[in-house]
Every structure is written in structure tokens, then in C-alpha cells.
Amino acid sequence: NIQEFSTESEALTYIEQLRNGNSFDPINVVETATLLLQDSQINNWDIAYLYASNLKLEAFLAQENIGKAEELYKQISPLAKKIDDPLINIRLMMSELYIEFATGNIEKIPSLYAPLLSKAEETEDAATKGEIYQAIGLSQNNTLDLGGAVKTLKIAYEQFEKAGDINAQSEVLSSLANAFAEMGDLNLAVNYFRTSLELVEQGGDLFGKSVILYNLANAYAEFGEYEPAERYFVDAIAISKEIGDTIGVAWAEFGLAKIAVDKENWTQALDLLKEAKPVFEEAGDLDSLSYVMLSQGEAYIGSDNIAKTEEIIRQSEQFLLSGSSESYRLSYNELLIKVAEKKGDYKTANEKLNENFGLLRKLYEIENSQQAQRHKVEFETRIKENQNQILQKENEVNQLKIKEQQSQQHMWIVIIVLGSAFLTIVIVLLIFQTKNRNRFKRMALRDDLTNSPNRRAILQFAQERFLEAKHTDMTLTIALIDLDFFKKLNDQYGHELGDNVLKAFADTCLNSLRKQNRFGRYGGEEWLLVMANTSITEASLVFRRLRADWNNKVIDGLPEKHGISFSMGIAQFDKHTDQNLHAVIKRADDKLYEAKNQGRDQVIT
Ligand SMILES: Nc1nc2c(ncn2[C@@H]2O[C@H](COP(=O)(O)OP(=O)(O)OP(=O)(O)O)[C@@H](O)[C@H]2O)c(=O)[nH]1
């Protein structure tokens, strides 16, 4: 709804109305100014073209779209110089102040004040004077020359009062309030904001009102007074929505999101940022976008979403390259630090903390050195904390090593104990086995019933003696003894008593025979006597002694004079004829047979 203008001055009047009007909506102004400057170009209206372009530039600045603003500034500056329109040059100089601030050329800014101030002296127009002082005051505010800002803004206020521009007065009061807030005086700031609000309501500038509400909310938020801050942000959003100022809505949402981040309401913060982000994207406001993303990063790391945080960090890297401010780099690094700390990478965290310490130093060279000191202490504390964490980690590793050594020791103790137990068991088993073997060996050579050497044992002994006699001069006499009528005894008194008789006979043999003579159970009731170095005569004497002892032997279950007799056959080894032991035993058996036949109870040699 652009009017057709027949003259350049008509167009200029319209442009000025638009600029000073109550409903300065930056987005609409950008659109209208674009059409106006195209129109002016067609008509070759250089001055109207300049004013329209400058209006567009100011609208970009109001949107904080610094990139576009700078581009336009560079484009129209040469033309402005050529035409030498005083007002447009003043306005461009004022815009330059903000562009330099927004692009980080802080050092250059103070040098821009003097030419502007001399322009203020030159002009008679209170409104223009007011604008110049306002621009310088804002710039001083931005560069934290707060004392200077208050002085300059008060002059601006007076000029606007003179000019009767209520909206501008309200803006200046709002800027003064910002300066007081920055100085740490919230009460004074709030008072200024309230007066500013009253004026803007009188003036009916809704856009201005939303900006003041936003600033008021921001001041409360800075002081950690979240409740009024949230209230004023919500009010600002309502007005911005009413006038269709989507960027204003996004700014206030961003303000609320930052509070949500401070209050660690991560989900709420993320929701708000999600709303605000595309608006800044669309407007090409990369500066705001970059901060919104940092807040997203904070909310993600706060909600332990490391992957999302890292994604944000990756995406935000582009803003570092395009010459970002120290404070942006600080916040960016802060995210890296938090991620590193979460991941336990304290080395990177400390590197970045050190880098941030350097950045802060740089930042505070133009700010308050006391604040830098405070931050230095804070950072040093955190560096220490992280070093402690590193030490603690090392400690944990050492503890683990000690535990490992201890468990190794325990393992060795268990191995030794088990080994010893195993060895003991083996030794005990060996002892048992040896004992058992001896027992079995004994059992193998003993007669169970009479506990005298069995047939195998006595034959083994006889064989040894046989070989001895064969190879030496020693003699060997073998005798066979058989109890008489033993079958009858068994039949008459029972088998058990027969056993008793056998035991008693073995007992008698054991007691009566000399050490060098051995006897053993040769068969049922048959006994073999081996007598080394014993003559036949001596062997006959053995028979007599044995018979005498046997007759006196008391046997369980039989009368004292038991009357059981035995017969004996004796043979002596003959080196020339006896090929083996059995030959000798055979002859003894023959003699025994003879003794039995000749009436028993006798010995035959
Ligand atoms: N109680 C008992 N009897 C046995 C044992 N061994 C053999 N006998 C018995 O001894 C008897 C041997 O009998 P015989 O060989 O006929 O001879 P005998 O009755 O002694 O008669 P003569 O030798 O001719 O005087 C048998 O009845 C066997 O059962 C034993 O360990 N215990």
C-alpha cells in the first residue's frame, strides 16, 4: 500500500513520517523502504533513495540484523558523502556506532563520538540533537561507559522534551534504566522503566512499549528476579504478537528460555528456543541465532543429552569463524568444558577453562578489572576442582591397582593353602596306602585262622633256606606235621572246636620252636617245619619238646588232658640228590605217611 508520489519531497515526507511514526514495525518498514527506494531509483530521486535506504538500514538495526545493515551501510555511504545531505550523514554516523559495536570493533567507537557531537552543536533541531545524544548514550551504554551514558542520555532526554517527542523520551528513559541496571542499581532501573512505560503508553507506540517491557524483564532476569522477569516477558510477547512483530516475540521467548535455563527447566527452555530459533534464522540474524543455539546447548547438556550438545557445538562452530565476540567464544567454550567435564575429559576441560580465562582477561580490559578478578578466582577454583578430579581419578586408579595386588595376594594364599591341603591329603593317602599295602602283604602271607605263616609264606622261607643250604655248608631239615584223627574230632565236637584246636596248635608251635626254626600252615591240619642248621637228631628232639608242650596245652571246649596227638615226618636236604625243595618235602611227607601207618603219635626220620 505504497502511494504514488509525484515529487521527491512528497516521498521524503512520507519516509520521515514512517521513520518517526508510532508504529515502527521493523519488518514492515524493511518491506516498505525497499519499495520506496526502488521507486526513488526509477525516478532518479537520489535524496529520497538515500533516505529510504537509510530507513531500511535502521529497520535492519532494529531487527538486530547486523549483517544486512552493514551491507547496506557500505552500499549507501559513498552516495551520502557525494550528496552531502547533513541529516543523512548524521544518521549514517549513528548507525555506524551500532554496527561497529555489533561487529566487535569496540576500540574504534570512542573516536566516532567527536564528529557526531560537533554535528549536534551545528544543528538547531532539538530532535536531531536528541537523536545524536541518544545514539552516543546507547553506544556508551553498550561499551559499558555507564557514567558517560547516563550523562549523555540525560541531555538526549532534555532535547526530546524540547522537541515534544514523547516516544523518544520514553526510549531514552528506558536506556537510562538499562544503564542503571548495568550499574547494579535495580531499584533505580525499575523506576526509570516505569516512567518510560507511562510515557510510551501516552505516546501510543506499541513497538516501543514491547521493547521497554522486554528491557524491564531483562533487567529483572539479570538480577535473578525471575518472577517479575517472566511476567514482563509474557507481556512483551503479547504486545509483539498484537503488532505482528515476530522478532520481538522471539526475543522475549529467548529471554524466557534463558530464565528456564537458569532455573534448570531444560524441557521448557528447549521448547521456547525451538519457537524462537526459526524466527532468527529467517530474519538472517545470525548473531541472535548463535546465542539461541548456545542456550540450546546449555539446555541439552543440562538434561545430560551429550549427543545433542555436541551437535549444537558442531553447528555453532561457523559463528566462531565469522569473527564472534569474546563473550560468545566464552559461552561456546563453556559448552565444550561442560561436555568435556561430563565425559570426564578434564584435560580438555582445563585447556578450555584456561582459554576462557584468557578471553575474560581480554574482555575485561575494557570492562571492570574487579569483575575479571572475581571471574579469575572462580576459574582458578574450577581449574583446581578439575585438577582435584584428575588427582581423584589417579587415586581411584591407584586404589584399583592396590586392590588388584591384594586380590593377587589372596589368590596366592588360596593357592598355597589349597596346595598344602592337597599335599597333606596326598601324604595321608600315601601313608594309608603304604599301611594298607603292608596289611595286604601281611594278609597275603598269614593264615587267617591261626595267624601263623601260610603255605605260601612257609614255602617262600623254605625255598630261601634251600638255596642257602645248596650254596653253603649249612644243613636244612624239613618236617611235616599232621594232627591225628582230626576228621573225627571235627565230627564229634564240631568244626568250631576244630578251629580252636588248630589255633592252639599254632600257638604251641610259636612258643616251642627256636627262632631259627620256622613253621607254617601247610594244609588243613598239616604243618610244615623248616629247621636251618639243625641235624636229624636235633629235629627229633624238637618233636619231643613240641609233643610235651602240646599235651599240656589247654584247649577251649576240651578237657585239660585233651589227648590229641600228631605225627611227624622228617627229611634232610641232600646236596647230591635233591634237585629242589619239593624233593625234600616229598621225602618228609613219605615219612609222615609212614608215621601214620605205624600207629600215629610218633616221628619218623
Ligand atoms: N575244623 C577244621 N577242620 C579242618 C580244617 N581243615 C581241614 N579240616 C578237616 O580236617 C580233616 C582231615 O581229615 P583227614 O585228612 O581224613 O585225616 P584225619 O581225620 O586227621 O586222619 P589221619 O590224618 O589219618 O589221622 C577233614 O575232616 C577236614 O574237614 C579247618 O580249618 N578247620
The ligand as an SDF file (V2000), in Angstrom:
LIG
                    3D

 32 34  0  0  0  0  0  0  0  0999 V2000
   37.7520 -127.5810   61.9860 N   0  0  0  0  0  0  0  0  0  0  0  0
   38.5170 -127.5980   60.9010 C   0  0  0  0  0  0  0  0  0  0  0  0
   38.6780 -128.7420   60.2530 N   0  0  0  0  0  0  0  0  0  0  0  0
   39.5090 -128.7870   59.1480 C   0  0  0  0  0  0  0  0  0  0  0  0
   40.1580 -127.6430   58.6830 C   0  0  0  0  0  0  0  0  0  0  0  0
   40.9050 -128.0000   57.6000 N   0  0  0  0  0  0  0  0  0  0  0  0
   40.7200 -129.3200   57.3650 C   0  0  0  0  0  0  0  0  0  0  0  0
   39.8670 -129.8130   58.3170 N   0  0  0  0  0  0  0  0  0  0  0  0
   39.3990 -131.1610   58.4810 C   0  0  0  0  0  0  0  0  0  0  0  0
   40.4950 -131.9990   58.7880 O   0  0  0  0  0  0  0  0  0  0  0  0
   40.1020 -133.3030   58.4030 C   0  0  0  0  0  0  0  0  0  0  0  0
   41.2590 -134.0380   57.8240 C   0  0  0  0  0  0  0  0  0  0  0  0
   40.8900 -135.3340   57.7900 O   0  0  0  0  0  0  0  0  0  0  0  0
   41.7030 -136.4500   57.0730 P   0  0  0  0  0  0  0  0  0  0  0  0
   42.6630 -135.8970   56.0470 O   0  0  0  0  0  0  0  0  0  0  0  0
   40.7490 -137.5100   56.5910 O   0  0  0  0  0  0  0  0  0  0  0  0
   42.5540 -137.0640   58.2240 O   0  0  0  0  0  0  0  0  0  0  0  0
   42.3650 -137.3340   59.7840 P   0  0  0  0  0  0  0  0  0  0  0  0
   40.9420 -137.4180   60.1250 O   0  0  0  0  0  0  0  0  0  0  0  0
   43.1680 -136.3160   60.5140 O   0  0  0  0  0  0  0  0  0  0  0  0
   43.0000 -138.6810   59.9530 O   0  0  0  0  0  0  0  0  0  0  0  0
   44.5420 -139.0670   59.8650 P   0  0  0  0  0  0  0  0  0  0  0  0
   45.2780 -137.8520   59.2530 O   0  0  0  0  0  0  0  0  0  0  0  0
   44.6040 -140.2460   59.0000 O   0  0  0  0  0  0  0  0  0  0  0  0
   44.9260 -139.2760   61.2840 O   0  0  0  0  0  0  0  0  0  0  0  0
   38.9390 -133.1510   57.4290 C   0  0  0  0  0  0  0  0  0  0  0  0
   37.7650 -133.6670   58.0500 O   0  0  0  0  0  0  0  0  0  0  0  0
   38.8180 -131.7070   57.2230 C   0  0  0  0  0  0  0  0  0  0  0  0
   37.4560 -131.2860   57.1080 O   0  0  0  0  0  0  0  0  0  0  0  0
   39.9610 -126.4280   59.3760 C   0  0  0  0  0  0  0  0  0  0  0  0
   40.4770 -125.3950   59.0510 O   0  0  0  0  0  0  0  0  0  0  0  0
   39.1470 -126.4620   60.4860 N   0  0  0  0  0  0  0  0  0  0  0  0
  1  2  1  0
  2  3  2  0
  2 32  1  0
  3  4  1  0
  4  5  2  0
  4  8  1  0
  5  6  1  0
  5 30  1  0
  6  7  2  0
  7  8  1  0
  8  9  1  0
  9 10  1  0
  9 28  1  0
 10 11  1  0
 11 12  1  0
 11 26  1  0
 12 13  1  0
 13 14  1  0
 14 15  2  0
 14 16  1  0
 14 17  1  0
 17 18  1  0
 18 19  2  0
 18 20  1  0
 18 21  1  0
 21 22  1  0
 22 23  2  0
 22 24  1  0
 22 25  1  0
 26 27  1  0
 26 28  1  0
 28 29  1  0
 30 31  2  0
 30 32  1  0
M  END
$$$$
